[in-house]
């Protein structure tokens, strides 16, 4: 749990397409989290270290991984130095 992202939301117009995208780039299976009026998918915490690779910013500031999602949004994921 040391490097887990606690919560973030990425909106999409096509949940099936977005699900396939994130499952493919991270090499994981998203967990359905559907409610009466909203459908969501959740990342499995234990697998968050797998996927798009990371770039070291510096030994002081840690790492960042950047990607473009299926809606064209640029997303940066940041982790603190170990």
MARMAR-440314 format. One record per residue (C-alpha): residue number from 1; residue in three letters; y, x, z. Coordinates in steps of 0.25 Angstrom, whole numbers, plus 5000, padded with zeros to 4 digits. Each point is the difference from the previous one (the first is absolute). Layout:
% MARMAR-440314
+-----+-----+------+------+------+
!   i !  aa !   c2 !   c1 !   c3 !
+-----+-----+------+------+------+
! NUM ! ALA !    Y !    X !    Z !
...
+-----+-----+------+------+------+
END
This chain:
% MARMAR-440314
+-----+-----+------+------+------+
!   i !  aa !   c2 !   c1 !   c3 !
+-----+-----+------+------+------+
!   1 ! UNK ! 5000 ! 5000 ! 5000 !
!   2 ! UNK ! 5009 ! 5012 ! 5001 !
!   3 ! UNK ! 5005 ! 4999 ! 4985 !
!   4 ! UNK ! 4999 ! 4985 ! 4998 !
!   5 ! UNK ! 5011 ! 4992 ! 4995 !
!   6 ! UNK ! 5001 ! 4988 ! 5009 !
!   7 ! UNK ! 5006 ! 4990 ! 4991 !
!   8 ! UNK ! 5007 ! 4998 ! 4987 !
!   9 ! UNK ! 5001 ! 4989 ! 4989 !
!  10 ! UNK ! 5000 ! 5002 ! 4985 !
!  11 ! UNK ! 5002 ! 4987 ! 4993 !
!  12 ! UNK ! 4993 ! 4997 ! 4987 !
!  13 ! UNK ! 5000 ! 4989 ! 4989 !
!  14 ! UNK ! 4986 ! 5002 ! 4997 !
!  15 ! UNK ! 4991 ! 5003 ! 5013 !
!  16 ! UNK ! 4987 ! 5002 ! 4992 !
!  17 ! UNK ! 5007 ! 5011 ! 4991 !
!  18 ! UNK ! 5007 ! 5007 ! 5012 !
!  19 ! UNK ! 4987 ! 4999 ! 5008 !
!  20 ! UNK ! 4992 ! 5008 ! 4989 !
!  21 ! UNK ! 5012 ! 5010 ! 4998 !
!  22 ! UNK ! 5000 ! 5004 ! 5015 !
!  23 ! UNK ! 4985 ! 5000 ! 5001 !
!  24 ! UNK ! 4999 ! 5009 ! 4988 !
!  25 ! UNK ! 5011 ! 5010 ! 5004 !
!  26 ! UNK ! 4995 ! 5001 ! 5015 !
!  27 ! UNK ! 4985 ! 4999 ! 4997 !
!  28 ! UNK ! 4999 ! 4989 ! 5011 !
!  29 ! UNK ! 4997 ! 4985 ! 5001 !
!  30 ! UNK ! 5011 ! 4991 ! 5005 !
!  31 ! UNK ! 4997 ! 4990 ! 5010 !
!  32 ! UNK ! 5004 ! 4986 ! 4997 !
!  33 ! UNK ! 5009 ! 4994 ! 5010 !
!  34 ! UNK ! 5003 ! 4986 ! 4995 !
!  35 ! UNK ! 5007 ! 4989 ! 5008 !
!  36 ! UNK ! 5003 ! 4985 ! 4996 !
!  37 ! UNK ! 5013 ! 5003 ! 4993 !
!  38 ! UNK ! 4999 ! 5015 ! 4997 !
!  39 ! UNK ! 4990 ! 5010 ! 4994 !
!  40 ! UNK ! 5000 ! 5014 ! 5004 !
!  41 ! UNK ! 4992 ! 5013 ! 4999 !
!  42 ! UNK ! 4999 ! 5010 ! 5011 !
!  43 ! UNK ! 4997 ! 5015 ! 4999 !
!  44 ! UNK ! 4988 ! 5005 ! 5009 !
!  45 ! UNK ! 5007 ! 5010 ! 5009 !
!  46 ! UNK ! 4988 ! 5010 ! 5001 !
!  47 ! UNK ! 5002 ! 5002 ! 4985 !
!  48 ! UNK ! 5015 ! 5002 ! 4999 !
!  49 ! UNK ! 4998 ! 5015 ! 4998 !
!  50 ! UNK ! 4993 ! 4999 ! 4987 !
!  51 ! UNK ! 5007 ! 4997 ! 4987 !
!  52 ! UNK ! 5012 ! 5005 ! 4992 !
!  53 ! UNK ! 5002 ! 5014 ! 5006 !
!  54 ! UNK ! 5012 ! 5005 ! 5008 !
!  55 ! UNK ! 5011 ! 5010 ! 4998 !
!  56 ! UNK ! 5005 ! 5008 ! 5012 !
!  57 ! UNK ! 5015 ! 4998 ! 5002 !
!  58 ! UNK ! 5001 ! 5012 ! 5010 !
!  59 ! UNK ! 4992 ! 5004 ! 5012 !
!  60 ! UNK ! 5011 ! 4993 ! 5009 !
!  61 ! UNK ! 5000 ! 4987 ! 4992 !
!  62 ! UNK ! 4986 ! 4998 ! 4996 !
!  63 ! UNK ! 4994 ! 4994 ! 4987 !
!  64 ! UNK ! 5004 ! 4989 ! 4990 !
!  65 ! UNK ! 4991 ! 4992 ! 4990 !
!  66 ! UNK ! 5008 ! 4993 ! 4989 !
!  67 ! UNK ! 4994 ! 4989 ! 4990 !
!  68 ! UNK ! 5005 ! 4989 ! 4991 !
!  69 ! UNK ! 4993 ! 4987 ! 5003 !
!  70 ! UNK ! 4996 ! 4989 ! 4990 !
!  71 ! UNK ! 5014 ! 4993 ! 5001 !
!  72 ! UNK ! 5007 ! 5013 ! 4997 !
!  73 ! UNK ! 5004 ! 5003 ! 5014 !
!  74 ! UNK ! 5001 ! 5014 ! 5004 !
!  75 ! UNK ! 4993 ! 5002 ! 5014 !
!  76 ! UNK ! 5001 ! 5013 ! 5009 !
!  77 ! UNK ! 4990 ! 5001 ! 5011 !
!  78 ! UNK ! 5004 ! 5010 ! 5011 !
!  79 ! UNK ! 4992 ! 5007 ! 5010 !
!  80 ! UNK ! 5005 ! 5009 ! 5011 !
!  81 ! UNK ! 4995 ! 5015 ! 5001 !
!  82 ! UNK ! 4987 ! 5002 ! 5007 !
+-----+-----+------+------+------+
END
